[in-house]
Amino acid sequence: MATKTSKRILITGAGIVSPLGLDWQANEASFRANRMNVTSVTKFDVGQRFAKTACQVDLPEERLFAKLPRHRDGLIDRGTKMLLLAIREALAMAKMPGMQGIDAIIIGTSAGAMSIGQDYFRHARSSPSKQSGQLARIEYYQPHKQLNAIAIEYDWHGPMIVVSNACASGANAIGDAMAMIQTGKAKRVLAGGYDAIAELVFSGFDTLRALAPSGIPRPFDAVRDGLALGEGAAVVLLESEDAAAERGAEAICQAAGYATATDLHHLTQPDPEGKAAVRTMTGACQMADISPHEIHYINSHGTGTPYNDVAEASAIRDWAGKAAAQIAVSSTKSAMGHLLGGAGAVEAVICAMALRGQWMPANLNVRETDPAVCFDLVREFRESPVRVALTNSFGFGGTNATLVLKHNDAASDKTSAIYRPGTLRIHGVGAVSPAGWGAEALVTAVTAGQALPATASSCSYIHRDWPCEVRHVPPVPLDRLPKFPRLRRASPITKFSLAAALEALEQAGFPKAEGAGRLGIVQCMFNGCVQFSGKFYHEVIETPALASPLIFPETVYNAPAAHVAAFLGVDGPATTLIGESSAIIEALSIAHTWLQQDLVDHVLVIGAEECDWVAAEAVSYYHPELKAAEGAGALVLSLQGDGIKLAHTTAHAFHHESERAQKISELTRNPPRIGAETGIAALDIAETMMWTACEQEQTTRLQPRRVLGEGMGAAGAWQLVLAAGIASKEGHPVRILLPGTLCAAYSAVVG
């Protein structure tokens, strides 16, 4: 039975880095001066681009990472440096001496350390022989590796979750942190978002003609011509009211409401009526227990593109009705550009600044207001009472998110939320793997120790003098994928994800003709859509003016989840996590939280990966005998019914191999049956140490990686699918070990 909990969530610290300044004080001064920062792009050549300008951050020259070896300094992305500065400020404002006492870090990003990935691609493309530094580049390209550098800086060992829902990522991260506190999973969470300008992303928006050729972003102007890309980072420290009181912390404001929904209209264009935005604004206000007329200020998504601004204006009108005319609205993207994955977090901090300072930032550069504007557009900095602020974030893939913040003393009543206790249960599984299209093929191949073929990857525009082999998914059977227009241009990872999802839903008993109902989606991946990313960036390098606008939208991390949601008609919560194969455990935790909050009745959790020459080459740098693999695994989860029980535990952020090995050895009290060994001694050190210390017979162990290959984002999902299949047949629990290769160890029990 669902019960209501009342927990006020406070923001006790905030940090912000943007093109307007490196901290709270500098940003506030810029807003007060109606300052804009748009300059010529300096980080890469834009000579053959329509747009030539962006909003860029001037980073300090000092060395920021004291604990990182100096020879690794060049591998820390600009965005990560901005994130570190924002974290420093947030902890200082919250009067926290460090990260001790924080239960989790949740960070949103759209592109991660894309600039380092670009360096890897250029080196791989230009040389037929292996190069020094490539292994480091492929490791530090990964956002969770970048976050691990921050964890080392603070000697912090808690969970690190990376959310990538395009331009809504930062807002989603803060919303996920609120949910952890509401459901009792955490007392304090550091959450936010970041992104730095990268050539691939800039070129992608340019090919879509989304960037303003005039160079000036003009949100809600009648003749606006596009957005300006920006970069930056922001984080907030969220605490339960009790946790803040324990240490006598002073609150900046309340994090009072949050909602997320999926727009199924188009991968890059919003529904003209803004229906998903209406749902998120309505849901966030319901959580905050307020009505539209109580909102004093809205920091709009307001990109300055023709479609987005009209859709958001329409949504505000439909949501607020007559009250819309009295609500002050501005888009701060007019001053600092669109910060992509960092935008939602930065704009949430701007709302916190407005609540604390009792002012509203301006919507700059408007010459003639668009007729769609139905609200009080703030065109100059305004001193004004602000008791309740709302911020919208909308992203590629249709992810919509809304946050509501209240003044610290705005109301005495506490935020209420639904809470449903219960244990996760697996109701259906599905898989696509090198063993075939279906979960049964995977179970049969692994239990039999079947030898699966590997083939050399190739590319028409590069030549290697060493082989890179991949265990590819077999050709798709004619009956495995539905006829769906989006699949014509979708990447393989989308097709793998959808096929695995449909099998899991069918096994769970979902009727095909009636849609998915109240279903949520959590997608996990490691590299994402590598084939289209590589193809698009190759075009950017070779013929910048001819790079395909059809390919770029498919390169974003959350494109597969967006396509799956569109086919299933899922317009509720859908999120994408980036990480190692063990990130599937964080996905299970998010699924559990959504179910506890009564947002959905079932959650579809998917882990997926695709391979091409660049992914195969990257894997080969870890060990020449390691074979990259591709595919997907999916699970349908619920708190109800008689499905297979699923319990998961986590242990995080081991900065050195010895620390990870020690933690894994602690799991030998209940030894796992399904492990993660590759069969390569140099890569299996930690797990080998565990089994050496284990007294249980080892003959029953199953090692999917030895059969299927290194499936990266799919590997953890495959382990869970395998465990569910065995637990169902044998009738007893199966324990899984999921050690991350970089910085974490996890375990789960199925059955």
C-alpha positions in Angstrom: 0.0 0.0 0.0 1.3 3.4 -0.9 1.9 5.8 1.9 2.8 9.5 2.0 6.1 10.9 3.4 6.8 14.5 4.3 10.4 15.5 3.9 11.5 19.0 3.1 14.6 19.0 1.0 17.0 22.0 1.4 19.7 23.3 -0.8 22.5 24.2 1.6 25.3 24.8 -1.0 25.6 25.8 -4.6 28.4 26.4 -7.1 28.3 27.8 -10.5 30.7 28.3 -13.4 29.5 29.9 -16.6 30.7 32.2 -19.4 29.5 35.0 -17.1 31.9 34.1 -14.3 33.6 31.4 -12.2 31.5 31.7 -9.1 28.2 32.9 -7.6 29.4 36.4 -7.0 30.7 37.0 -10.6 27.6 35.5 -12.1 25.3 37.7 -10.0 27.3 40.8 -10.9 26.9 39.9 -14.6 23.2 39.5 -14.3 22.9 42.8 -12.5 24.8 44.5 -15.3 22.7 42.8 -18.1 26.0 41.4 -19.4 26.3 38.9 -22.2 29.4 36.9 -23.2 29.5 35.8 -26.8 32.8 35.5 -28.5 34.5 33.9 -31.5 35.2 30.2 -31.1 38.8 29.6 -30.2 39.1 25.9 -29.3 38.8 24.6 -32.9 38.4 25.7 -36.5 35.0 27.0 -37.4 36.0 28.5 -40.8 33.6 26.2 -42.7 30.7 26.5 -40.3 27.7 28.8 -40.6 28.1 29.9 -37.0 31.3 31.3 -35.7 30.6 32.3 -32.1 29.9 30.7 -28.8 29.8 31.6 -25.1 33.1 30.3 -23.6 34.5 30.0 -20.1 37.9 31.5 -19.2 39.3 28.9 -16.9 42.0 29.8 -14.4 45.6 28.9 -15.3 46.4 27.3 -12.0 46.6 23.5 -11.6 43.3 22.4 -10.2 43.8 18.7 -9.5 46.5 18.4 -6.8 46.3 14.6 -6.4 46.3 13.7 -10.0 49.8 12.7 -11.4 51.1 15.7 -13.4 51.5 13.6 -16.6 47.7 13.1 -16.5 46.9 16.8 -16.4 46.2 17.0 -20.1 43.6 14.2 -19.8 41.2 16.2 -17.6 38.5 17.7 -19.7 37.7 21.4 -19.5 34.2 20.5 -18.4 35.5 18.4 -15.5 37.6 21.4 -14.4 34.5 23.6 -14.4 32.7 20.9 -12.4 35.5 20.8 -9.8 35.3 24.5 -9.4 31.5 24.4 -8.9 31.9 21.5 -6.4 34.5 23.5 -4.4 32.2 26.5 -4.2 29.1 24.4 -3.3 31.0 22.7 -0.4 32.4 25.9 0.8 29.0 27.6 0.8 27.5 24.6 2.6 30.4 24.8 5.1 31.3 21.2 4.4 35.0 20.4 5.0 34.9 17.7 2.3 32.7 15.1 0.9 32.5 13.0 4.1 28.8 12.7 5.0 27.6 12.9 1.4 25.8 9.7 0.3 25.9 10.0 -3.4 27.0 12.2 -6.4 24.7 12.5 -9.4 26.0 14.4 -12.3 24.4 15.1 -15.7 26.2 15.6 -18.9 25.4 15.5 -22.6 28.8 15.1 -24.2 31.1 14.2 -21.3 34.8 14.5 -22.1 34.1 14.6 -25.8 37.2 16.5 -26.6 39.4 13.6 -25.4 37.3 11.2 -27.4 37.9 13.4 -30.4 41.6 13.2 -29.8 41.4 9.4 -29.6 39.5 9.2 -32.9 41.9 11.5 -34.7 44.9 9.4 -33.5 43.2 6.1 -34.4 42.2 7.4 -37.8 45.6 8.8 -38.7 48.0 6.0 -37.9 48.0 2.3 -38.7 50.1 1.4 -35.7 49.3 1.4 -32.0 50.2 4.7 -30.3 51.3 5.6 -26.8 48.7 7.4 -24.9 45.7 5.9 -26.6 44.7 3.7 -23.6 44.8 6.8 -21.4 42.7 8.7 -23.9 40.0 6.1 -24.1 39.8 5.8 -20.3 39.6 9.5 -19.7 37.0 10.0 -22.4 34.6 8.2 -20.1 32.7 10.6 -17.9 32.8 8.2 -14.9 36.6 8.2 -15.1 36.6 12.0 -15.1 34.4 11.9 -12.0 36.7 9.4 -10.4 39.5 12.1 -10.6 37.3 14.4 -8.6 36.6 11.5 -6.1 40.3 11.0 -5.7 40.8 14.7 -5.1 38.3 14.5 -2.1 39.2 10.9 -1.1 35.6 10.0 -1.5 34.3 6.5 -2.0 30.5 6.8 -2.5 28.3 6.2 -5.5 28.8 8.2 -8.7 25.9 8.2 -11.1 26.2 9.9 -14.6 23.0 10.9 -16.2 22.9 11.7 -19.9 19.5 13.0 -21.2 20.9 15.6 -23.5 20.0 19.2 -22.4 17.8 18.0 -19.5 20.6 16.1 -17.9 21.5 18.6 -15.1 17.9 19.0 -14.1 17.3 15.3 -14.1 20.4 14.8 -11.9 19.0 17.2 -9.3 15.6 15.6 -9.5 17.1 12.1 -9.0 18.9 13.4 -6.0 15.7 14.7 -4.6 14.1 11.3 -5.1 16.9 9.5 -3.2 16.3 11.8 -0.2 12.5 11.5 -0.4 12.6 7.7 -0.4 15.2 7.5 2.4 18.1 6.2 0.3 20.2 9.2 1.2 20.4 12.2 3.5 22.8 14.3 1.5 23.4 14.2 -2.2 25.7 16.4 -4.4 24.0 16.9 -7.8 24.4 19.0 -10.9 25.6 19.0 -14.5 28.3 20.2 -16.8 29.5 20.3 -20.4 32.3 21.9 -22.3 32.1 23.0 -26.0 33.5 20.3 -28.3 34.0 20.3 -32.0 31.7 17.3 -32.7 28.8 18.9 -30.8 29.3 22.4 -32.2 29.4 20.9 -35.7 26.3 18.9 -35.0 24.2 21.8 -34.0 25.6 23.8 -36.9 24.5 21.1 -39.4 21.0 21.2 -37.9 21.0 25.0 -38.5 20.2 25.4 -34.9 23.0 27.9 -34.2 22.4 31.6 -34.7 24.3 32.7 -37.8 24.0 36.3 -36.4 26.0 35.1 -33.4 23.4 36.6 -31.0 21.0 34.4 -29.1 17.5 36.1 -28.9 15.1 33.9 -27.0 11.4 34.9 -27.5 12.4 37.5 -30.1 10.0 37.5 -33.1 12.9 37.1 -35.6 15.3 35.0 -33.6 17.7 32.9 -35.7 19.0 30.2 -33.3 20.9 29.4 -30.2 24.5 30.1 -29.1 26.3 27.1 -27.5 27.8 27.7 -24.1 29.7 25.7 -21.5 29.8 25.6 -17.8 28.9 23.6 -14.7 26.8 23.9 -11.5 26.1 21.7 -8.5 23.9 21.9 -5.4 24.2 20.1 -2.1 20.8 18.8 -1.3 20.0 17.7 2.3 17.0 16.4 4.1 15.8 18.9 6.7 16.9 16.6 9.5 20.3 16.2 8.0 20.8 19.9 7.6 19.6 20.5 11.2 22.1 17.9 12.5 25.0 20.0 11.4 23.3 23.4 11.8 23.4 24.2 8.1 21.8 27.3 6.7 19.6 26.7 3.7 19.7 28.8 0.5 16.3 27.6 -0.5 14.1 24.6 -0.7 14.1 22.0 -3.6 10.3 21.6 -3.5 9.2 20.0 -6.8 10.4 17.9 -9.7 8.8 16.1 -12.6 10.1 14.5 -15.8 8.3 13.2 -18.9 9.0 12.1 -22.4 8.0 14.0 -25.6 7.4 11.4 -28.3 6.9 13.9 -31.1 10.4 13.9 -32.6 14.0 13.2 -31.7 15.1 16.8 -32.0 12.0 19.0 -32.4 9.5 19.5 -29.6 5.8 18.9 -29.8 4.4 22.3 -31.0 1.8 22.2 -28.2 4.4 21.4 -25.5 2.3 18.6 -24.0 5.2 17.0 -22.2 6.2 20.4 -20.7 2.7 20.9 -19.5 2.9 17.5 -17.7 6.3 18.3 -16.0 5.3 21.8 -14.9 2.0 20.4 -13.5 3.8 17.4 -11.8 6.5 19.6 -10.3 4.0 22.0 -8.9 1.9 19.2 -7.5 4.9 17.9 -5.6 5.6 21.4 -4.3 2.0 21.8 -3.4 1.6 25.0 -5.3 -0.6 26.4 -8.1 0.7 28.2 -11.2 -0.5 31.6 -9.9 2.0 31.2 -7.0 5.0 31.0 -9.3 6.8 34.4 -9.3 9.6 33.6 -11.7 10.3 31.0 -14.5 13.8 30.5 -15.8 12.7 29.1 -19.2 14.4 26.6 -21.4 14.3 29.4 -24.0 16.9 28.4 -26.5 16.2 31.0 -29.1 15.3 28.6 -31.9 12.0 29.1 -33.7 10.3 25.8 -32.7 11.5 25.6 -29.0 10.4 29.0 -27.9 6.9 28.8 -29.4 6.4 25.3 -27.9 7.4 26.4 -24.4 5.3 29.6 -24.6 2.3 27.4 -25.7 3.0 25.1 -22.8 3.2 27.9 -20.2 -0.1 29.3 -21.5 -1.9 25.9 -21.4 -0.5 25.1 -17.9 -1.0 28.5 -16.2 -4.1 29.8 -18.1 -5.0 33.3 -17.1 -2.2 33.3 -14.5 0.4 33.2 -17.2 0.2 37.0 -17.8 1.3 37.7 -14.2 4.3 35.3 -14.2 7.8 36.8 -14.9 9.8 34.7 -17.4 13.3 35.0 -18.8 15.8 32.9 -20.6 19.4 33.3 -19.3 20.6 31.5 -22.4 20.4 34.9 -23.9 23.4 35.9 -21.8 25.5 32.7 -21.5 24.3 30.4 -24.3 23.0 26.9 -24.1 25.1 24.9 -21.7 23.6 21.5 -22.9 24.0 18.9 -20.1 24.9 21.7 -17.7 22.0 24.0 -18.5 19.4 22.6 -16.2 21.8 22.6 -13.2 23.1 26.1 -13.9 19.6 27.5 -14.4 18.5 25.8 -11.1 21.3 27.7 -9.3 20.3 30.9 -11.0 16.8 30.4 -9.6 18.4 29.9 -6.2 20.3 33.1 -6.7 17.1 34.9 -7.5 15.4 33.5 -4.4 18.2 34.6 -2.1 18.8 38.0 -3.8 15.1 38.8 -4.6 15.8 39.7 -8.2 15.1 38.4 -11.7 17.7 38.1 -14.5 17.0 39.5 -17.9 16.0 38.0 -21.2 18.5 40.0 -23.3 18.6 40.9 -27.0 14.8 41.1 -27.6 13.9 43.7 -30.2 10.3 42.6 -30.9 8.6 40.1 -28.6 7.2 37.0 -30.3 3.4 37.0 -30.5 3.4 33.6 -28.8 4.6 35.2 -25.5 1.8 35.3 -23.0 3.8 36.1 -19.9 5.7 39.0 -18.4 9.0 38.8 -20.3 11.8 40.2 -18.1 13.9 42.3 -20.6 16.1 44.1 -18.0 17.5 43.0 -14.7 14.7 43.5 -12.2 14.7 43.9 -8.4 11.5 42.0 -7.4 10.2 39.7 -4.7 10.7 36.0 -5.6 9.2 33.4 -3.3 8.8 30.5 -5.7 10.8 29.9 -8.9 10.4 27.3 -11.6 12.9 26.2 -14.2 12.3 24.1 -17.4 14.8 21.9 -19.3 14.0 20.1 -22.5 16.4 17.9 -24.4 17.0 15.9 -27.6 15.2 12.6 -27.3 12.2 14.3 -25.9 13.4 14.4 -22.3 11.5 17.2 -20.4 12.2 18.2 -16.8 10.9 20.8 -14.4 12.2 21.9 -11.0 10.5 24.1 -8.5 12.4 26.0 -5.8 11.0 27.9 -2.9 12.4 30.6 -0.7 13.7 29.1 2.5 10.8 30.5 4.5 8.2 30.5 1.7 5.9 28.0 3.4 5.8 26.1 6.7 4.2 23.0 5.1 6.5 20.3 4.0 6.8 18.7 0.6 4.8 15.5 0.4 5.6 12.5 -1.7 4.2 9.0 -2.3 6.2 6.1 -1.0 5.5 2.5 -1.8 7.7 -0.1 0.1 8.6 -3.3 -1.6 11.3 -5.5 -3.2 12.2 -5.5 -6.9 10.8 -8.4 -8.9 11.8 -9.5 -12.4 8.8 -10.2 -14.5 10.4 -10.6 -17.9 13.9 -10.7 -19.5 15.1 -10.3 -23.0 18.5 -10.4 -24.7 20.4 -9.8 -27.9 24.0 -11.1 -27.9 26.7 -12.7 -30.1 24.9 -16.0 -29.2 21.8 -14.9 -31.0 18.5 -12.9 -30.8 16.9 -14.1 -27.6 17.5 -14.7 -23.9 17.5 -18.5 -24.4 20.3 -18.3 -26.9 22.4 -16.4 -24.3 21.7 -18.8 -21.5 22.4 -21.9 -23.6 25.7 -20.5 -25.0 27.1 -19.5 -21.6 26.0 -22.6 -19.6 27.5 -24.8 -22.4 30.7 -22.7 -22.6 30.0 -22.4 -26.3 32.8 -21.1 -28.5 31.5 -18.1 -30.4 33.2 -16.7 -33.5 34.9 -13.3 -33.6 35.6 -11.4 -36.8 38.0 -8.6 -37.6 36.5 -5.1 -37.7 37.2 -3.0 -40.7 36.8 0.6 -41.9 37.0 2.0 -45.4 39.1 5.0 -44.5 41.7 3.5 -42.1 44.3 0.7 -42.2 45.8 -1.1 -39.2 48.8 -3.4 -39.0 47.2 -5.4 -36.2 43.8 -7.1 -36.0 40.9 -6.0 -33.8 38.3 -8.7 -33.5 34.7 -8.3 -32.4 32.0 -10.8 -31.4 29.2 -9.3 -33.4 25.5 -9.9 -33.1 24.2 -12.3 -35.8 22.0 -10.8 -38.6 18.6 -9.9 -37.3 15.8 -12.4 -38.0 12.9 -11.0 -40.0 10.5 -11.4 -37.2 12.6 -9.9 -34.4 12.1 -6.1 -35.1 8.8 -4.4 -35.8 8.2 -2.0 -38.7 8.8 1.3 -37.2 9.9 4.4 -39.2 12.5 5.5 -36.7 14.4 2.2 -37.1 15.2 3.1 -40.7 17.9 5.5 -39.5 18.5 4.2 -36.0 21.9 2.8 -34.9 22.5 -0.8 -34.1 22.3 -0.1 -30.3 18.8 1.1 -30.7 17.8 -2.1 -32.6 19.4 -4.3 -30.0 17.7 -2.4 -27.2 14.3 -2.5 -28.7 14.5 -6.2 -29.5 15.6 -7.1 -26.0 12.9 -4.8 -24.5 10.1 -6.4 -26.6 11.1 -9.9 -25.6 11.2 -8.9 -21.9 7.8 -7.2 -22.2 6.3 -10.2 -23.9 7.6 -12.5 -21.2 6.1 -10.2 -18.6 2.7 -10.5 -20.2 2.3 -7.0 -21.7 -0.5 -7.1 -24.3 0.9 -6.0 -27.6 -2.1 -3.9 -28.7 -2.7 -1.9 -25.5 0.6 -0.1 -25.1 3.0 -0.1 -22.2 0.8 1.8 -19.7 2.6 3.3 -16.7 6.1 2.1 -17.7 9.4 3.8 -17.0 12.7 3.2 -19.0 16.2 3.3 -17.6 18.9 2.7 -20.3 22.6 2.0 -19.5 25.5 2.2 -21.9 29.3 2.6 -22.0 30.2 4.1 -25.4 26.7 4.6 -26.9 26.1 5.1 -30.6 29.7 4.7 -31.7 29.0 3.9 -35.3 27.2 7.1 -36.1 29.5 9.1 -33.8 32.5 7.9 -35.7 30.9 8.4 -39.1 29.7 11.9 -38.2 33.0 13.1 -36.8 34.9 11.7 -39.8 32.6 13.8 -42.0 33.4 16.8 -39.7 37.1 16.3 -40.3 37.0 15.5 -44.0 34.2 17.8 -45.3 32.8 20.0 -42.6 30.2 21.7 -44.8 28.7 18.4 -45.8 28.5 16.6 -42.5 25.0 15.0 -42.3 22.3 16.6 -40.1 20.5 13.2 -40.1 23.3 11.4 -38.4 24.1 13.9 -35.6 20.9 13.4 -33.5 21.6 9.7 -33.4 24.9 10.3 -31.7 23.5 11.5 -28.4 23.6 9.0 -25.6 19.8 9.0 -24.9 18.8 8.4 -28.6 18.2 4.7 -28.1 15.9 5.2 -25.0 14.1 7.9 -26.9 13.4 5.5 -29.8 12.3 2.7 -27.5 10.0 5.1 -25.7 8.5 6.3 -28.9 7.7 2.8 -30.2 6.2 1.8 -26.8 4.3 5.0 -26.3 6.1 5.7 -23.0 5.6 9.3 -22.2 6.6 9.1 -18.5 10.1 9.0 -17.0 12.9 7.7 -19.3 16.6 8.2 -18.4 20.0 7.1 -19.7 23.0 6.3 -17.5 26.6 6.2 -18.7 29.1 3.9 -17.0 30.6 0.5 -16.9 28.7 -2.7 -17.1 28.1 -2.4 -13.4 26.1 0.8 -13.9 23.1 -1.5 -14.3 23.0 -1.7 -10.5 22.5 2.1 -10.4 19.7 1.6 -12.9 18.1 -0.9 -10.6 18.2 1.6 -7.8 16.6 4.3 -9.9 13.9 1.8 -11.1 13.2 1.0 -7.4 12.9 4.7 -6.5 10.4 5.4 -9.3 8.3 2.4 -8.2 8.5 3.5 -4.6 7.3 7.0 -5.6 4.4 5.5 -7.5 5.5 7.2 -10.7 5.1 4.0 -12.7 3.9 0.4 -12.3 6.8 -1.2 -14.1 10.3 -0.2 -15.2 12.1 -1.5 -18.2 15.9 -1.6 -17.5 18.2 -2.0 -20.5 21.9 -2.4 -20.8 23.2 -2.1 -24.4 26.3 -1.6 -26.6 27.3 -1.6 -30.2 30.7 -2.0 -31.8 32.6 -0.7 -34.7 36.3 -0.4 -35.6 37.0 2.4 -33.1 35.3 0.5 -30.2 37.2 -2.7 -31.1 40.5 -0.9 -31.3 39.8 0.8 -27.9 39.2 -2.6 -26.3 42.4 -4.0 -27.8 44.4 -1.5 -25.9 43.4 -3.2 -22.6 44.7 -6.5 -23.9 45.2 -7.9 -27.4 43.3 -11.0 -26.6 40.2 -9.2 -25.3 37.3 -9.3 -27.7 34.8 -6.5 -27.9 31.1 -7.6 -28.0 27.8 -6.0 -28.7 24.1 -6.5 -27.9 21.6 -5.8 -25.2 19.9 -7.2 -22.1 16.5 -6.1 -20.7 14.5 -6.7 -17.6 10.9 -5.7 -16.7 10.7 -4.9 -13.0 7.9 -4.2 -10.5 7.2 -4.2 -6.8 4.1 -6.3 -7.3 3.3 -9.9 -8.3 5.2 -13.1 -8.0 8.2 -12.4 -10.2 11.8 -13.4 -9.4 13.1 -11.4 -6.4 16.1 -9.1 -7.1 18.3 -7.7 -4.4 21.3 -5.5 -5.2 24.2 -4.1 -3.1 26.9 -1.7 -4.1 30.4 -0.7 -3.1 31.9 2.2 -5.0 34.8 4.3 -6.0 37.9 2.2 -5.5 40.7 4.4 -6.7 43.3 1.6 -6.9 43.2 -2.0 -7.9 44.2 -3.2 -4.5 41.2 -1.4 -2.8 38.9 -3.0 -5.3 40.3 -6.5 -4.8 40.0 -6.1 -1.1 36.3 -5.2 -1.4 35.6 -8.0 -3.8 37.2 -10.5 -1.5 34.7 -9.4 1.2 31.9 -10.7 -1.0 33.2 -14.3 -0.7 31.0 -14.8 2.4 28.3 -15.5 -0.1 30.2 -16.4 -3.2 28.8 -15.5 -6.6 27.9 -18.1 -9.2 28.0 -15.7 -12.1 31.3 -13.7 -12.3 32.9 -11.2 -14.6 36.2 -12.9 -15.5 37.5 -12.4 -19.1 39.8 -15.4 -19.0 42.8 -13.0 -19.3 44.9 -13.2 -16.2 46.2 -9.6 -16.4 42.6 -8.3 -16.3 41.2 -10.7 -13.8 43.5 -10.0 -10.8 40.8 -8.8 -8.4 38.4 -11.6 -9.1 41.1 -14.2 -9.1 42.1 -13.0 -5.6 38.5 -13.4 -4.5 38.2 -17.0 -5.7 41.6 -17.9 -4.2 40.1 -16.8 -0.8 36.8 -18.6 -1.5 36.3 -22.1 0.0 33.2 -22.9 -2.2 33.6 -25.3 -5.0 34.3 -23.4 -8.2 32.9 -25.9 -10.7 29.5 -24.2 -10.8 30.8 -20.8 -11.7 29.7 -19.2 -15.0 31.7 -16.5 -16.7 29.7 -14.8 -19.5 32.5 -12.6 -20.7 34.6 -15.7 -21.6 31.9 -16.8 -23.9 30.3 -13.6 -25.2 33.3 -11.2 -25.0 33.5 -7.8 -23.4 30.0 -6.4 -23.8 30.7 -3.1 -21.9 27.3 -1.5 -21.4 25.5 -4.8 -22.1 27.6 -7.1 -20.0 25.9 -6.4 -16.6 22.5 -6.8 -18.2 23.5 -10.1 -19.7 24.6 -11.3 -16.3 21.2 -10.4 -14.8 19.4 -12.1 -17.7 21.5 -15.2 -17.3 20.9 -15.2 -13.5 17.1 -14.9 -14.0 17.1 -17.8 -16.4 19.0 -20.0 -14.1 17.1 -19.0 -11.0 13.8 -19.6 -12.8 14.9 -23.1 -13.9 16.6 -24.3 -10.7 14.4 -22.6 -8.1 17.1 -21.1 -5.9 18.9 -17.7 -5.8 21.9 -16.9 -7.9 24.5 -14.4 -6.8 26.2 -12.2 -9.4 29.5 -10.3 -9.2 29.8 -7.1 -11.3 33.2 -5.5 -10.7 33.8 -2.3 -12.7 37.2 -2.2 -14.4 37.9 1.4 -13.3 36.5 2.2 -9.9 33.8 0.1 -8.4 32.5 -3.3 -7.3 28.9 -4.5 -7.1 26.9 -7.6 -6.4 23.3 -8.7 -6.8 21.2 -11.7 -5.9 18.5 -13.0 -8.3 15.9 -15.4 -7.0 
